[in-house]
């Protein structure tokens, strides 16, 4: 099933990409070309910021994917505010909750001590926010790598197993703050690297190869979907004490 939140795949291609391309293989190549073209500028911009903010996450996505998508740098609350997005059994944050989820992750990640102790939890909150219609994994990895470097370490993404990592991430998303992803990542923590571009390029799966893809769960007006969001909010509030900084 094609991910088509705009409902115009047949006339405008996958997610209204600038080439109006529909072929998945070509879309993947175009995305990767945009990513590799923009990564130097993305890292340079982030390195200038003393504290990373939500605006920096949006800016990173824009830099990485503006050659591919006209909506690059715009979150789902702008591009698809009425649509619930999920992957497999994972329902991502309500569009109105994206910024809170990401800002909670950044609150943790901008503190070096917390980032060293909970790199998986930080990644989990970033992933739960799932700000964009595409390019989330690559954008989040770039941001996460900067936070890790500032905390004095790097994660050896090239040594991780993609399937096992995604399984751990799924468990983290389902039960946030339980240390699942922290435990998985622990054996792959290394001293901080200086060449973040090569570090990221060595990670598996960044060429746009896809396993499970996003799907439209339905309309956010659907009572059943609202109930899913409510259950999700309650579970996450248990970990954050209902903080306004948390995903809600």
VMD Tcl script that draws the C-alpha trace (Angstrom):
set ca {
  {0.00 0.00 0.00}
  {1.34 3.41 -0.98}
  {1.61 5.97 1.78}
  {-0.62 8.72 0.39}
  {-1.75 11.16 3.12}
  {-2.36 13.89 0.52}
  {-4.61 11.63 -1.56}
  {-3.02 12.69 -4.85}
  {-0.36 10.05 -5.54}
  {-1.65 9.35 -9.06}
  {-1.44 12.98 -10.16}
  {1.51 14.32 -8.15}
  {3.62 11.29 -7.30}
  {4.86 10.06 -3.93}
  {4.30 12.75 -1.28}
  {4.28 15.47 -3.95}
  {7.99 15.07 -4.60}
  {9.43 17.69 -6.92}
  {10.06 15.14 -9.67}
  {6.45 13.85 -9.38}
  {7.97 10.38 -9.27}
  {5.90 7.28 -8.39}
  {8.41 4.46 -8.77}
  {9.55 3.48 -5.24}
  {13.08 2.59 -6.36}
  {13.56 5.96 -8.05}
  {12.05 7.78 -5.05}
  {14.55 6.06 -2.75}
  {17.47 7.09 -4.98}
  {16.27 10.70 -5.15}
  {15.80 10.85 -1.38}
  {19.28 9.49 -0.74}
  {20.81 11.94 -3.20}
  {19.07 14.83 -1.44}
  {20.22 13.54 1.95}
  {23.86 13.11 0.97}
  {23.89 16.51 -0.73}
  {22.54 18.29 2.33}
  {24.26 16.47 5.20}
  {27.35 18.72 5.38}
  {25.25 21.86 5.64}
  {22.93 20.20 8.16}
  {25.79 19.30 10.49}
  {27.40 22.73 10.05}
  {24.17 24.47 11.06}
  {23.66 22.28 14.12}
  {27.25 22.70 15.26}
  {26.66 26.46 15.53}
  {23.79 26.02 17.98}
  {24.60 25.94 21.67}
  {21.30 24.25 22.53}
  {19.24 22.34 19.98}
  {15.59 23.33 19.61}
  {12.55 22.12 17.72}
  {13.26 24.74 15.07}
  {16.67 23.12 14.55}
  {15.03 19.75 13.93}
  {12.75 21.33 11.33}
  {15.71 23.14 9.78}
  {17.71 19.93 9.59}
  {14.95 18.19 7.68}
  {14.64 21.13 5.30}
  {18.36 21.12 4.58}
  {18.42 17.36 4.01}
  {15.33 17.06 1.85}
  {14.50 20.39 0.23}
  {15.85 19.08 -3.07}
  {13.21 16.35 -2.90}
  {10.07 17.67 -1.22}
  {8.44 21.11 -1.38}
  {7.23 20.65 2.22}
  {10.70 19.86 3.62}
  {11.06 21.38 7.08}
  {7.32 21.36 7.74}
  {6.00 18.95 10.36}
  {2.87 16.82 10.11}
  {0.85 19.41 11.98}
  {1.38 21.60 8.93}
  {1.31 19.03 6.15}
  {-1.26 16.48 7.36}
  {-2.92 17.73 10.57}
  {-6.01 15.55 10.22}
  {-4.27 12.25 9.53}
  {-3.14 9.57 11.98}
  {0.12 7.92 10.90}
  {1.38 4.55 12.03}
  {3.93 1.91 11.09}
  {3.02 -1.65 11.87}
  {1.43 -1.55 15.31}
  {3.08 1.75 16.26}
  {0.89 4.85 16.25}
  {3.03 7.97 16.09}
  {2.28 11.17 17.99}
  {-0.84 13.15 17.21}
  {0.16 16.02 14.89}
  {-0.60 18.54 17.64}
  {1.67 16.62 20.05}
  {4.71 16.33 17.78}
  {6.46 19.44 19.04}
  {5.93 18.49 22.69}
  {7.36 15.01 22.08}
  {10.44 16.30 20.30}
  {11.00 19.10 22.80}
  {10.87 16.57 25.63}
  {13.53 14.53 23.83}
  {15.67 17.63 23.37}
  {15.25 18.62 27.01}
  {16.79 15.26 27.94}
  {19.33 15.20 25.13}
  {20.67 18.73 25.61}
  {21.80 17.72 29.10}
  {25.08 15.77 28.63}
  {24.67 13.69 31.78}
  {21.15 12.59 30.85}
  {22.14 11.98 27.23}
  {24.98 9.68 28.32}
  {22.67 7.76 30.63}
  {19.62 7.57 28.34}
  {20.54 7.78 24.64}
  {17.86 5.21 23.77}
  {15.17 7.06 25.65}
  {16.08 10.27 23.83}
  {15.92 8.44 20.51}
  {12.58 6.93 21.49}
  {10.95 10.30 22.16}
  {12.34 11.71 18.91}
  {11.01 8.69 17.02}
  {7.61 8.89 18.72}
  {7.24 12.48 17.55}
  {7.84 11.33 13.94}
  {7.60 14.94 12.79}
  {7.69 14.45 9.03}
  {5.88 12.53 6.33}
  {9.24 11.08 5.26}
  {12.90 11.40 6.19}
  {12.36 11.00 9.94}
  {14.99 8.34 10.58}
  {17.77 10.20 8.82}
  {16.86 13.58 10.33}
  {16.64 12.15 13.84}
  {19.95 10.29 13.48}
  {21.73 13.50 12.47}
  {20.28 15.38 15.46}
  {20.91 12.50 17.84}
  {24.53 12.21 16.68}
  {25.17 15.86 17.54}
  {23.63 15.41 21.00}
  {25.75 12.30 21.59}
  {28.95 13.96 20.43}
  {28.36 16.86 22.83}
  {27.84 14.33 25.62}
  {31.21 12.75 24.83}
  {30.25 9.59 22.97}
  {29.01 8.20 19.68}
  {26.92 5.16 18.83}
  {28.50 2.72 16.40}
  {25.45 2.51 14.16}
  {27.34 0.47 11.57}
  {27.76 -2.34 14.13}
  {24.08 -2.49 15.08}
  {21.68 -4.97 13.53}
  {18.90 -3.08 11.76}
  {16.20 -5.64 12.55}
  {17.17 -5.93 16.22}
  {17.43 -2.16 16.55}
  {13.97 -1.63 15.08}
  {12.55 -4.29 17.40}
  {14.08 -2.53 20.40}
  {12.83 0.84 19.15}
  {9.31 -0.55 18.74}
  {9.37 -1.81 22.34}
  {10.67 1.59 23.48}
  {7.82 3.33 21.69}
  {5.27 0.99 23.22}
  {6.70 1.29 26.74}
  {8.72 4.52 26.93}
  {11.27 5.12 29.64}
  {11.73 1.46 30.60}
  {15.32 1.37 29.33}
  {14.69 -1.05 26.46}
  {16.52 0.93 23.80}
  {19.18 2.13 26.25}
  {20.02 -1.50 26.98}
  {20.17 -2.39 23.28}
  {22.47 0.53 22.43}
  {24.83 0.10 25.39}
  {27.25 -2.35 23.66}
  {27.61 0.05 20.73}
  {28.63 3.16 22.67}
  {32.09 4.39 21.65}
  {34.21 7.49 22.27}
  {32.91 10.51 20.39}
  {33.84 10.65 16.70}
  {34.76 13.89 14.97}
  {33.71 13.03 11.42}
  {29.97 12.76 11.91}
  {29.23 12.60 8.19}
  {31.24 9.40 7.70}
  {29.84 8.09 10.96}
  {26.28 8.51 9.70}
  {27.05 7.26 6.20}
  {28.29 4.00 7.74}
  {24.91 3.35 9.34}
  {22.80 0.64 7.78}
  {19.64 1.44 5.84}
  {20.32 5.10 5.10}
  {20.20 4.53 1.33}
  {16.43 4.69 1.60}
  {15.90 0.94 1.67}
  {12.57 0.27 3.32}
  {11.16 -2.49 5.45}
  {7.80 -1.63 6.90}
  {6.54 1.72 5.70}
  {4.21 4.33 7.13}
  {0.49 3.98 6.57}
  {-2.47 6.24 7.10}
  {-4.32 4.87 10.13}
  {-7.29 7.10 9.42}
  {-8.75 10.45 10.37}
  {-7.95 12.01 13.73}
  {-11.69 12.68 14.06}
  {-12.36 8.94 14.28}
  {-13.39 8.05 17.87}
  {-11.44 4.78 17.70}
  {-8.25 6.63 16.79}
  {-8.90 9.22 19.48}
  {-9.14 6.37 21.97}
  {-5.74 5.05 20.79}
  {-4.19 8.46 21.30}
  {-5.75 8.68 24.76}
  {-4.32 5.32 25.77}
  {-0.94 6.37 24.40}
  {-1.05 9.64 26.35}
  {-1.86 7.92 29.62}
  {1.03 5.49 29.22}
  {3.49 8.28 28.45}
  {2.23 10.48 31.26}
  {3.15 7.69 33.67}
  {6.78 8.18 32.67}
  {6.80 11.98 32.60}
  {4.47 12.84 35.44}
  {2.19 14.58 32.98}
  {4.85 17.22 32.27}
  {3.94 19.82 29.71}
  {7.21 18.93 28.01}
  {6.11 15.37 27.35}
  {4.28 13.86 24.41}
  {0.59 14.38 25.11}
}
mol new
graphics top color blue
foreach p $ca { graphics top sphere $p radius 0.5 }
foreach p [lrange $ca 0 end-1] q [lrange $ca 1 end] { graphics top cylinder $p $q radius 0.2 }
display resetview
